Amino acid sequence: MKALVTGAKGMLGQDLCPILEDNGYEVVETDIHNLDITRDCTEFILDVKPDLVVHCAAYTNVDKAEEDLDTAKLINVTGTENIAKACAQAGAVMVYISTDYVFNGEKTEPYNTVDIPNPLNNYGLTKLQGEEAVKKYCEKYYIARTSWLYGHHGKNFVETMIALADKPELKVVDDQIGCPTWTIELANGIIKVLDKPFGTYHVCGSGYTSWYGFAKEIFEQEGLKVNLKPCTTEEFPRPAKRPKFSVMNNDNLTRNWKSALKDYLALREVTV
């Protein structure tokens, strides 16, 4: 079995590729240096002849997408259309990584895959349009929505909090609720999804918390004494609106987020 991964040098891709190899796949890693997803990808993918394409490449700067919608659409919509069309021609199974930001956060209980998306920001809009492109062009696809992603191979909330731990006071938003997800958990969740019927799945950390609760858990597990204070979204304005409650029901595809964080931090001590 051969798997092609787009965005292989990104935070998720660098963890996903070895996990795919551990599960018996011959992995073809692609990134901007050898595959421009904003152009026709059909010839490239037909040459590779993959059984599986995991589309990790994406425009992920949520705030910048508010001022640069054209670039976000080019990568997240046109790029995804190009991959989906190529997968259809090659007969390959496509996995598309999507986001909790396709929802508006107005529910008070976890979102299920059948809930109707209604994004609040441009990033969520372009990722939803990417989902629609996958459904339009592919018969064999998995859409894996994830959230609050962190990993050892990229800038993320956990590392930001640890870097700010020595500040006299640290305020973190306490009225946005979601599911922290380690890239390793997402990668392993994708492997599980591949044994399921084609369709949309929520692959995010089990349980949920606020950004403040996430930060508090990071500091407690690290044994750091930090003057941490909760604040509201209004006290910490950002260009892009965030959903207040973007918790997703993941059908036990991943572990509790606190357990995953513990392993991430333990591994961090070895790698940092």
C-alpha positions in Angstrom: 0.0 0.0 0.0 1.3 3.4 -0.9 0.3 6.7 0.8 1.0 10.2 -0.5 1.0 12.9 2.1 0.7 16.6 1.3 2.1 19.1 3.8 4.5 16.3 4.9 6.9 18.9 6.5 4.2 20.5 8.6 3.4 19.9 12.2 1.0 17.0 11.5 2.7 15.6 8.5 6.0 15.0 10.4 4.2 12.9 12.9 1.8 11.2 10.5 4.4 10.0 7.9 6.2 7.6 10.3 3.0 6.4 11.8 1.7 5.5 8.3 5.0 3.6 7.7 4.6 1.8 11.0 1.2 0.7 9.7 2.6 -0.8 6.5 2.4 2.1 4.0 5.1 3.1 1.6 5.0 6.9 2.2 5.6 9.5 -0.5 6.2 12.8 1.2 5.2 16.0 -0.6 5.4 19.7 0.3 5.6 22.9 -1.6 9.1 22.0 -2.9 7.9 19.1 -5.0 4.1 19.5 -5.2 2.3 22.8 -5.7 -1.3 22.0 -4.8 -2.6 25.3 -6.2 -1.9 23.9 -9.7 -3.2 20.8 -11.4 -1.9 17.8 -9.4 -3.3 15.0 -11.6 -0.2 14.1 -13.5 1.9 14.0 -10.4 -0.5 11.8 -8.5 -1.1 9.5 -11.5 2.6 9.0 -11.7 2.9 8.1 -8.0 -0.1 5.8 -8.1 -1.0 6.1 -4.4 -3.7 4.0 -2.7 -4.2 6.7 -0.2 -3.7 10.5 -0.2 -3.7 12.3 3.1 -4.2 16.0 2.5 -2.5 17.9 5.3 -1.3 20.9 3.4 -3.4 24.0 4.4 -3.5 27.7 5.1 -3.8 27.7 8.9 -3.3 31.3 9.9 -6.7 32.0 11.3 -6.3 35.7 11.9 -4.4 36.5 8.7 -7.1 34.8 6.7 -9.4 37.7 7.6 -7.3 40.1 5.6 -6.0 37.7 3.0 -9.0 35.6 2.0 -7.7 35.2 -1.6 -4.6 33.3 -0.4 -6.6 31.2 2.1 -9.1 30.2 -0.7 -6.3 29.5 -3.1 -4.7 27.0 -0.8 -7.7 25.6 1.2 -10.3 25.5 -1.6 -8.5 25.5 -5.0 -5.7 23.3 -3.6 -8.1 20.8 -2.1 -10.2 20.7 -5.3 -7.0 19.9 -7.2 -6.1 17.1 -4.9 -9.7 15.7 -4.9 -9.9 15.7 -8.7 -6.5 14.0 -8.9 -7.6 11.4 -6.3 -10.7 10.7 -8.3 -8.8 10.1 -11.5 -6.2 7.9 -9.7 -8.8 5.9 -7.8 -7.1 6.8 -4.5 -8.8 7.2 -1.1 -8.5 10.8 0.1 -8.3 11.9 3.7 -8.9 15.6 4.2 -8.0 17.3 7.5 -10.6 19.8 8.5 -11.4 21.8 11.6 -13.8 22.5 14.4 -14.0 26.1 13.1 -16.5 25.0 10.5 -19.0 25.4 13.4 -20.2 28.7 14.9 -20.0 27.5 18.5 -23.6 28.3 19.5 -24.4 24.7 20.6 -24.2 23.8 24.3 -23.4 20.2 23.7 -20.7 18.5 21.6 -21.1 18.8 17.8 -21.8 15.6 15.9 -20.8 15.0 12.3 -24.4 15.5 11.1 -24.6 19.0 12.6 -24.8 21.7 10.0 -21.6 23.8 9.7 -21.8 27.6 9.9 -18.3 29.1 10.2 -17.7 32.5 11.9 -14.4 33.3 10.2 -12.7 33.0 6.8 -10.4 30.2 7.8 -13.4 28.1 8.8 -15.2 29.1 5.6 -12.4 28.0 3.4 -12.0 24.7 5.2 -15.7 24.0 4.9 -15.5 24.8 1.1 -12.6 22.3 1.0 -14.9 19.7 2.6 -17.5 20.4 -0.1 -14.9 20.0 -2.8 -13.9 16.6 -1.5 -17.5 15.5 -1.4 -18.1 16.8 -4.9 -15.1 15.2 -6.6 -14.3 12.1 -4.6 -16.3 8.9 -4.0 -13.8 7.4 -1.6 -13.0 10.0 1.0 -12.6 10.6 4.7 -13.0 14.1 6.2 -11.3 14.3 9.6 -12.2 17.3 11.6 -9.8 18.2 14.4 -9.2 21.0 16.8 -6.7 22.9 18.9 -3.8 21.0 17.4 -0.4 21.0 19.0 2.8 18.9 18.2 6.5 18.9 18.5 7.2 20.0 15.0 5.5 23.4 14.9 4.5 26.5 16.8 1.6 25.7 19.1 -0.2 26.7 22.3 1.7 24.4 24.6 5.1 25.8 23.7 3.7 29.4 23.7 2.4 28.9 27.3 5.7 27.4 28.5 7.7 30.2 26.9 5.5 32.8 28.7 5.5 31.0 32.1 7.9 33.6 33.7 5.7 36.6 33.0 4.5 38.5 36.1 0.9 37.9 35.1 -0.5 35.8 32.2 -4.0 36.2 31.1 -5.7 33.4 29.0 -9.2 33.3 27.5 -11.6 31.3 29.6 -14.8 31.5 27.5 -13.8 29.6 24.4 -14.2 25.8 24.9 -12.7 23.1 22.7 -10.8 19.9 22.5 -7.0 20.0 22.6 -5.5 17.5 20.2 -1.9 16.2 20.0 -0.7 15.5 16.4 0.2 12.0 17.4 -3.4 11.3 18.6 -4.7 12.8 15.3 -2.4 10.6 13.3 -3.4 7.4 15.2 -7.0 8.5 14.9 -6.7 8.7 11.1 -5.4 5.1 11.1 -8.5 4.0 13.0 -10.8 6.0 10.6 -9.3 4.1 7.6 -11.1 0.9 8.9 -14.4 2.7 8.9 -17.0 3.5 6.2 -16.2 6.5 4.0 -17.5 9.8 5.4 -16.9 12.6 8.0 -15.3 12.0 11.4 -14.3 14.1 14.4 -10.8 13.2 15.3 -9.9 15.4 18.3 -8.9 15.0 22.0 -11.6 13.4 24.2 -13.0 15.7 26.8 -12.9 19.5 26.6 -11.6 22.6 28.3 -11.1 26.3 27.8 -7.8 27.9 26.7 -7.4 28.9 30.3 -8.0 25.4 31.5 -5.6 24.1 28.9 -2.9 26.5 30.1 -3.6 25.6 33.8 -3.2 21.9 33.0 0.1 22.5 31.1 1.6 24.4 34.1 0.4 21.9 36.6 1.8 18.9 34.7 5.1 20.8 34.2 5.2 21.8 37.9 5.4 25.5 37.0 4.1 28.2 39.3 2.5 30.8 37.1 0.4 33.8 37.9 -2.3 32.7 35.5 -5.6 34.7 35.2 -8.7 33.9 33.2 -10.0 36.6 30.9 -12.8 37.0 28.3 -12.6 37.0 24.6 -13.5 40.7 24.6 -10.4 41.4 26.7 -8.2 39.6 24.1 -9.5 40.8 20.8 -8.4 39.0 17.6 -9.1 39.8 13.9 -11.0 36.5 13.4 -14.0 35.6 15.5 -13.7 32.2 17.3 -16.5 29.9 18.2 -17.3 30.0 22.0 -18.1 26.2 22.1 -16.5 24.1 19.4 -16.4 20.8 21.3 -16.8 17.8 19.0 -18.0 14.2 19.7 -15.2 12.0 18.6 -16.7 8.5 19.2 -13.6 7.6 21.3 -11.2 7.8 18.3 -8.6 9.5 20.6 -7.6 9.5 24.3 -8.5 12.0 26.9 -6.7 15.3 26.2 -5.0 15.4 29.6 -3.4 11.9 29.1 -2.2 12.9 25.7 -0.7 16.1 27.0 1.1 14.2 29.7 2.8 12.0 27.0 3.5 15.1 24.9 5.3 16.8 27.7 7.2 13.7 28.7 8.4 13.3 25.1 9.2 17.0 25.0 11.7 16.6 27.8 13.6 14.1 25.6 13.4 16.1 22.3 13.8 19.7 23.4 
